[in-house]
């Protein structure tokens, strides 16, 4: 039996994604005026070069529209997002990537710990990450109990946040992990 999801407008989904991105910035401190030196150079990368429309089409099993992309910041302090969505008879299906440097000199493991601590401090212990093995150097899943959970991945000097709708054949985490594998391969090729 297929679960019927409440239809959401694309702007509502992107607002939710923007809130999650804001939480990411707050939790890591880089959006609050603290500028820690990065562990390694993290050149600015357009998130849509790592997460393509074809990738999302294949995982969600539908044809999504053109990406809504945004690049903010300059130099060492930048953020890039790429969002795809499509309206279906059961609501909106979407996938997104947020990419930024984590700016933690001690590396991805410490960046993950700092990120999780910041989330808990801001939103409470219910948002603690569930560790996900085999993706990046450290990864964790956040299930907010909504149609948009997020997979936080730390690799080298980068932090990635991936979201993907559940489909008839896979849940949100499975779809986000599939996209993360492709994104990380492309990221490694660009380094």
Secondary structure, DSSP 8 states (H G I E B T S, - for coil): ---------HHHHHHHHHHHHHHHHHHHSTTTT-----SS------HHHHS-HHHHHHHHTS-----EEEEEEETTEEEEEEEEEEEETTEEEEEEEEEEE---TT-HHHHHHHHHHHHHHHH-GGG--EE-TTSSSEEEEE--SSS--EEEEEETTEEEEEEE--BTTB-HHHHHHHHHHHHHHHHHHH-
